[in-house]
Amino acid sequence: MAEIATYRTLLTTLLERYAQLATGDDEVETQIIIDTQRDHYQLVQVGWQNKRRIYGCILHLDIKDNKIWIQHNGTEIEIADELVALGIPKEKIVVGFHSPYKRQLTEFAVA
């Protein structure tokens, strides 16, 4: 359970850091969405820009089966490498947006 608590803290810190980097104007809000009961973590942008609706997920991370699943990465940064730099072992990270077949070809967990 201590491992999960550590993951929760690290994911929250990671989202807060990326929220600070998100560019937007007064009409586009960057939101951090955290559900610690079900272990879902998201960074989204919501608002209006030039009369056009803006809504999109930047990052979506989950904790499932004692592993961190990267469900979506809308950044140019390798989030898996960021997690490793934060001390999370590669075998505890699943790049969930890749098919299970592709996951076998990486140094990260398959599931």
Residue pairs with C-beta under 8 A, 6 or more apart in sequence:
3 66
4 39
4 63
4 66
7 63
7 68
7 88
8 36
8 39
8 63
10 83
10 86
10 87
10 88
11 34
11 41
11 61
11 63
11 68
12 32
12 34
12 41
13 86
14 61
14 79
14 82
14 83
14 86
15 32
15 34
15 41
15 42
15 43
15 59
15 61
16 32
18 43
18 58
18 59
18 75
19 30
19 31
19 32
19 43
22 30
22 43
22 45
22 58
24 30
24 45
24 47
25 49
27 47
27 48
27 49
28 45
28 46
28 47
28 48
28 49
28 54
29 45
29 46
29 47
30 43
30 44
30 45
30 58
31 43
31 44
31 45
31 46
32 42
32 43
33 40
33 41
33 42
33 43
33 44
34 40
34 41
34 42
35 41
39 62
39 63
39 64
40 60
40 61
40 62
41 59
41 60
41 61
41 62
41 63
42 57
42 59
42 60
42 61
43 57
43 58
43 59
43 60
44 55
44 56
44 57
44 58
45 54
45 55
45 56
45 58
46 54
46 55
47 54
48 54
56 74
57 72
57 74
58 74
58 75
59 72
59 73
59 74
59 75
59 79
60 70
60 71
60 72
61 68
61 69
61 70
61 71
61 79
62 68
62 69
62 71
62 96
63 69
64 94
65 111
66 92
67 92
67 93
67 94
67 109
68 83
68 88
68 92
68 93
68 94
69 94
69 96
70 79
70 80
70 83
70 93
70 94
70 95
70 96
70 97
71 96
71 97
72 97
73 79
73 97
80 90
80 93
80 95
80 108
83 93
84 90
84 93
90 107
90 108
90 109
91 108
91 109
92 109
93 108
93 109
94 103
94 108
94 109
94 110
94 111
95 103
95 106
95 108
98 106
100 110
100 111
103 109
103 110
103 111
104 110
